Amino acid sequence: MIDELPNHIVYKAPVIEFVTVVAELCLFLEHSSEFNREDFVVKTVKILPLLYLKASLLEIPDTVFDDVPERFVTEEDYLFVKEQIEQLLGLDDSYLEVFHPDMALSDTPIAAFVSENIADIYQELKDFAANYQLGDVDIMNDALALCLQAFGEHWGQKLLNALRALHALRYSEGFLSTDTESENQAIKSIDRNSFLNFLHDDDDDAIEKLL
């Protein structure tokens, strides 16, 4: 089946690897309430750098249509993800922002929130993934272009900001008294088979594979 994939940019190996990480992150965030705080942080500081790497390796393709791809994420979807993370992190959700555009004009620190940054990232990625699952190569192409443009403009920076805060939390003294089982679990291998599973599996089956 892998050999039968069309010869189109949206099916190239680096794009498939990016799509697979996107799918895994979206499923993970949608089920984040099933984790405790420590496991959530440990898993997030592993997958966010991988997502950044996979996105940074891709070139933005030329678009086919004049209109932007359809948006699927609702305000309720966004708030669901954001509030799950807020509850998990508690007081550790907030951090001081150093890359805010108003920082140079402010005499006081500007607070930002990990949950808000990650929910913003989720919104971009979920819209992209939903368009990708339609299976129309032109829509998939334009969804990829829009997602990568947004990566350069804002969600890539938000990813790094959230990762900086989560890194500080993950490696703070006393965060983990002993190594957890989840810390030793590698993120599942990224290959064309897992991409095909993403296209065809339902959410319940896919999340079981992720966990």
N, C-alpha and C positions, 0 to 999 in steps of 0.2 A: 504493500500500500504506500509505503514511503516513496518508493521509486516512481509512483504514479502521480506525485504532486506536480501541479503545473509549474512551468518554468517562468515564474513571475516573482518580482522582488518581495512580495508579501509572504512568499514561501521559502525565501532564502534562509539558510541556517542561522545567521545572526538575528534575523527578525523573528524567527520561530523561538529562539532562545529568549528574546525579550518578551514575546507574547506569553510564554510559559511562566516566566517570573511574574509578569503582570497578573496572570490568572491566579497564581498561588497567593500572591499578596492580597488580592481582593477577597479571596475566600477566607484567608486568615483573618483579615480585618472584620469581615462580616460575622465571624465566629469568635472574636476576641474575648467575649464575656465568658467563654468556656475555659479560659486560662487564668491563672493567678498572676499577680503583678510581676513576679520574678520571671516566670516563664514567658510572659508577653514581652518583657524588655529584652531578654536573652534572644528570643527568636527575631525580634524586630531589628536589633543591631546586626543580625546576620543577613537578613534579606534586603534591607535598604541599600547597603553598599553594592550588593549584587545587582539590584535594579538600576542603580546609578551607572554602574559599569556597562551593563547591557544597553542602556539607552545612549550612553556617550559614544558607543562604537558605531552607531547607525547614522547614515546620511539621510537627510530629509528628502523624500521623493517629490517629484513634481505632482501637483494635484490634477485631477481629471475634471472635477466639477467646479462650478463657480460657487455653489452653496456649500456651507460647512456641513459635516456629517451630523446626523441626528444625535440629540442629547437624550440619555435615558435615565440618569440619576435624578431622583426627586429630592426635594428639601427633606422629606422624611427619611430617605435613604442616607443622606448626608448626616443628619442629626443622629441617626441611629449609630453610625460608626463613631462619630465624634463623642457622643455621650458614653459609649462603652469604654473608650480610652480614658476619658475624664475620670470615670469611676475607678478604673484600674490604677491610674497614676496618682490620684488625689492631689496633694500639695506639690508633688513632683511634676505635675502637668505644666506648670509655668516655668519660664526661664527668661533671662535677660537677652533681648534681641540686640545684636550688634550690626546687622546688615539692613535694618529698616531704613527706608529712604528719608524718614524724618529725623533719624538719629543725629545728624550733623547740626540740626536746628534745635535740638532739645537739650535742656540743662539737666534733665532727670532721665534715669534709665527707662527704657520702653519694654514692657512685658509682652511676651508672646507665649503661645501655648502649643505643646506637642500635639495635642488632640486636634486642634484646628489645622495645623500644618498637614498632619497625616490624612485628615478628612478631605482637605483640598486635593491632596495627591490621589486619594481614592476616587474622588469624583472624576478627575481626568482619566484615570486608568480604567475605571469601570465603563465609562462612556466609550472609550477606545475598544475595550474587550467586547462590549455588546455589539458594536458595529462590526468587529472582526468576525463574530460568530454568525453573521448574516451570510457569509460565504460568497459575497459578490466582490470580485477582486478589485473593482474600481472603488467601491465603498471602503474596502479594507485598506487600499492604498491611501485614500484621502484621510481616513481615520488615523493611520500611521503618521502621515504628514502633520496633521493637527496636533497629535499627541507629542511628537518630537519638537514641534515649534513651541508648544507650551512648556516642554521640558527646559528649553533654553531660556524662555522668558520668565518662568516663575516656579514651576513645581520642582525643578532640579535644585534650586536654591532652598526651597522649603524642605526638601528631603535632607539636605546637608545641615540645615538649621536644627531640624528635629533630631537628626542623628547625633549632632554635637551634644544636645541636651541628654539624650538617652545614653550616649557613651559615658558621660560624666556620672550618670546614675548607675549604670551597669558596673562601672569600676570604682564606685565609691566604697569606702571602708565599711565592711559589714553587710553589704548588699546581699551576698550569698555566703552563708557560713560554710557550706559544702557544695561541691559541684552537683548540679541537678542532672537528672537523666536527660532532660531536654537539651542541656548544653552540649551533650555529647552526640546528639543526633544531627547528622549532616542534612542540609537542605537537599531534598530529593534531586537526583540527577536531572540535568536539563538536556533533553534530546528531542528528536522529531516525534518519537513515540508519545512522549508526554504532551507534546503539542496536539497531536491527533486526539488524545484522550480529552484534552481541554475542549476541542471542537465538538466532541460527541457525548461526553459524559454529562450527567445531570449534577447539580450542585452537591447533593448528598454523597454520591460516589466520589466526586473529586475531593471533597473535604476530608473524607476518610483516608484517601491516599496521601493528602498533605500531612495529616496528623499521624 
